[in-house]
Amino acid sequence: MRKRNQAMVDTRRSFLKKSLGATLVGSGLIASANASSPSCLPLISGNLWWYHPDTYTLEQWDALLADQKRLGFNLLWLSNVASALNSNAQTAKLEELMDRCAALGFEVILDTGFTPNWYVHRDLDRELAHCGKCIDSLATRFARHPAFYGWYIPHEIYMTWGDFSEYIDTLYPALVTRCKAVSDAPVLVSPFFILDRAQIFGTFKFNEPAEYAAYWERLLRLSGIDIVMLQDSGEHFSYVTNAMRRPYFEAMQQACKGAGATLWGNVEVAEFHCESPDKYVALYGKVHHATVKAAPWRVVPMPRLKEKLKLASEYCERIVCWGYQQYGRPASGEAAQDWHKEYEAWYKSIKTQ
């Protein structure tokens, strides 16, 4: 993938934590010792969607939203929303979708825009001009829309160093300031973490979770970001375990608490199927997985997804996902249809606990 309302008051949150914690532990849904007070149910509330106004008709969106509503989704997280600003007709299509979301009880996150290869050219003036225009245009139409939840900064990072760190240290606060100038809605980011100590997938720098926590606490304090949606799968492989993920959830939870931000989980429902790093090297060599032709991506099998959701629920106040649009929609194929039925059954079982 690099690929509001905070209206729930503390007293309600405290009550839910206590009551849901007893329910989930008693039912065996939460396995770890520190999970006696989970932050949320192990359920997905919505998904990241690459948006273009000409991809789906309003009738097709009705069907897509109906599929998601059956799974308990109530949030649509849209990226590439700048594509709706090219003409009044295209903006009207986004407004129709927003209206439909409001009618169905969906909240909508809109992204602040980005320029192609922003992480390569790192032209701050160009980026801020583009994103600022996008934010202002969207705010004029949607800042007071009943479905509008918040702003997503799509400049996703792990950690940064040197001149890239200076760039992010300026970009993030500037985008938050621009968003807050037009709306009091939350501003969200969705960072990832790296597990590749052996540099199999590229010469990317690796840092330990403690350094990750310190970096993000500093950046969250500096920027004023409200919500962090932590991606949960490192390099997206099926061999990634909860034991590998947990230190990063703990690190980001620490960072968010220190900075006064809220932690959500971005639980990926798609993964690159491979049994181990050694197997990957044997099959493809030491190359980034984005370069692998006919890569064996799949929807995450339900037993594995349940464990991922349980982990995220220990640390996060809400769970969103990536991969549903690409691999989980019923129209994606037979595997997706089966997954959809299994997840719907999981959703219903949790809601009846």
N, C-alpha and C positions, 0 to 999 in steps of 0.2 A: 504494500500500500504506500507508499512514499512518492512510496507507494508513493411559576418562573419562579418559572417563578420559584423563588426560594421561599414560597409562601408557606411551606410546611414548617410550623413553628417548633421551637425546641421542645416544648412540652409534649407535642404530638410525636416528635421523633424519638424522644426518650421512652415514651410509652410503647411505640412500635418496636424499638430495639429490645425492650424487656420481654414483651409478649411474644414477638417473633423468635427471639433467641430461644426461649423455652420450647416453643413449638418445633423449631428446626432441629435443635439438639435432640429432643425427645424422639423425633422421627428418624434420626440418623442422617439427616441431610447435610449436616456440617460435621466434618470429621476431625478437624484439628482442635487442640486443647484451647487455643485462644479464640475459638469461634463461639463462645457462649453468648456473645452479644453481636450478632451479625448486623451489618449496616443496611442490608436490603435483602429481599428474597432473591434466590438464584434464578432470576428470570430476566429476559431481554426486554427492554422497554422501547427500543427502536433501532434503526439502522442507518448507516452512512450510505448515501445514494448519489452516484455521479449523475448530475442533472443536465439536461438540455431540453428546451421547451418543445422541440420538434420530435422528440423520441417517442412520446406516448400521447395519445389523445386523452381528453378528459374521461371518456368512457373507459379507456384502458387503465387510467389511474384509479377509477372507481373499483375496478377488479383487483388491482394491486393493493390498494388500501384495505379492501375487504379481506384479502388473504392475510395481510399483516395483523389486522384487528382480531382475526381468529386465533392468532398466536399471542394475543395480549399486548401487542405493540401499540404504543400511543405517542410515538415521537418519530418524526422524519427529519433526518440530518442531511442537508443538501450541500454538496460541493459543486463548483463550476456554475454557480448561480449568475455570474457575470454574463453568461450566454443568454440570459433572459433580458439583457439590457440593450440589445442591438436594435430593437424596434418596439414601438408601442404595442404591436400585436403580440410579440413574444413576451413582453412584460405582462400583458393581459392574461396570457396562458399561465404564468406563474401565479398571478392573483387568483385565477380560477382554482388552481391546485390548493392555494392557501385557504380559500373559502371552503373547499371541500374538506380539508383537514380540520378546520374549525368546526364544521358541522359534525364530523365524526369523532371529535374529541382528541385529535392529534395536535401535539405541539410541533413547531418547525424551527430548526436551527438553520440559519443562512450563513454561508461563508463570506469572508471579507474580500475574496478575490486574490489572485496571484498572477504573476507573469511567467511565461514558459522558462524553465531552467533557472528559476530565481536563485537557487542555491549555488549555481555556477557563476552567473554574472554578478550577483550581489550588488546591484546598482540600487542603493537605498533611495535616492530621489525618485527614480523610475518606479520602484515598488510602492513607495508611499503615495505617489501621485495616482497610480493605477488603483490601488486598494482604497484610497480616500474617495475617489470618484465613485467606485462601486458601493462603498458604505453609504455615502450620501444619497445616491440614487435609490438604493434599496430602502433606506430609512424613510425617504419621502413617501413611498408607497406602502411600506410594511411595518414600520416601527411601532405603529399603534394597532396593527392587525391583531385580532383576538387569537390567532394561531401562532403568532411570533413568540418564540422563546428566548433566543439569544444569538450571539455572533460566534462563529467558528473561525479561528485563525488557521488557515490550511498549511502554513509553513511548518511542517512537522520535522522535529529534530530528535536526536538522542541526547548528546551533549555536544558542546562546541568548544573550540580552542582558537587562540590567536585572533586573526582578523575576522574569522567567522563568528567568534564569540562577541566581538565588538559590534558586528553587524546585527546579530540577534538581540543584543542588549539595547540597541537603539530601535530596532524594528518592532519588537513586541510591545514595549511601553507606548510607542507612537500609535500603533494600531489600537491598543486598548483606549488610549485617550480619545482617538477619533470616534470609536464606537460609543464611548460614554458621553461624548458631546451631543449625540443625536438620540440616545436612548439609555435608560438605566438598566437595560437587560444584561444578563450575564455574558461574559466573554469566555470562550472555551478554547482549549488546545488539546491535541491528542498525540503526545509524544510516544516514542517507542524505546525499547532498550535492546542492547546488543549482547548476545551470548557467545559470539564467535571469538573465543580467546586465541584459537589457532590460526586465525586469518585465512580461513578456507574460502570465504566469499569475497575477499578483497582486503586491502591493507587499511581497514578501518580500526581506529584506536579503540581499545577496550578499557573501561574503568569499572572498578568494583562498586557494589551497591552503595556503600557508605559515601563514596565520592559522588555518585548519582544523586543521593539524597541532598548532599550539601549544595551541589550545583543547582538543583531544581528549587530548593528553598530560597536561595539567593535570587534566582531569576523570577520566581513568583512574587517575591517581595518587591523586586525592582519594577516589574511590569504591571502588577495589579490584576493579573488574570484571576478570574473567579473559580473556574472549574477545570480540572485536569481529567481527561478521558484516557487513561493509560492503556495502550495497546498491550495485549497479554502474551504474544507469541514469539518475541525475539525475531528470528529470521523466518517465521511462519511454518516451521517444519513439524511434521507429525511426531517426531521423536522428542519434541520439547515437553518436559514434564512439569507438574505443579511444583516439584521441589526446585526446579530451575527458575520458575516464575516468582515464587513466593518472596525471595529477597528483594525483588524489585517492587512488588506491591508494598512490602514493608517500608522500603526506602521512600517511595512516593507518598505513602501515608504520612510518614515522618515529615517530609517536605511540606505537604499541604497543611498539616497541623501547625508547623512552625510559621508558615506564611499566612495562615488564615484562609486558605483556599479549600474547596470541596473536591473530593476524589470520586470520580466515576470510573468504572471499568469498561474498556473497549474490548470485549471478548470476541475474538475472531472466529467466525463459523466456517471459514475456508482455510485449507492448509495444503502445503506441498507434501505429498505422501512419500516418505523415505524413512527407513528404519533406524538410521544412524548417520553421523557425519562421515564415518569411514565408508559406508555404503554409497553415500553421495559422491565422495571423491572417486571411488571405483567406477561409478557409472558416468560421471560428468567431468571429473577433474576439479581443480581448484578454480572455479569460476563462480561469478554471482548467479544466483538462481534465476534472475530475470533474463539471463541469456540462454537458458535451457529451452530448446525447442520441444514442443509437445510435452511440456512439463506435467507431471501427474498431480495436478491440483484436484481437490475433491472437497465436498462438504464434510465438515467434521462429524465423524460418527457420533451418535447420540450418547453412548456411555462415556465417551471422552469429553464431549461437550458438557455433560452434566457436571463432571469433575471440575472443568474450567469455570463453570458458572458458580459452583460452590465456593471455589477459592476466591473469586472476585467478590462474592457476597460478603465475605469476611471483612473486607477492607473498604468497600465502595458503597456510596449512598444511592447509586443507580447504575444499571448496566446497559450499555448500548453494544452494537456489533458492527463489524465489517465482514463482508463476504456474502451477506444474504442476497443482495441484488445479483451478484455474479453466479452464486452456486446454490442458493436456498429457495429461490422463487420456484413455484410449481412448474412454470413454463421452462425452467432450466433443464428439465428432463426427468426421467423416471427416478433417479437417485434423489433428486430434490423433492419430488412428490412424496416419496417414502419418508424422507427426513422431515418434511412438513407435517405429516401425520404423527410421527413420533414426537416431534417437539410440541405439537398441540396437546398430545396426551400428557406430556411432562408439565406443560403450563397448567392444565386443568388439575392435575394431581397436586401441584403445589398450592394452587388457589383454594383447594378444598381442605388443606391441612388446618 
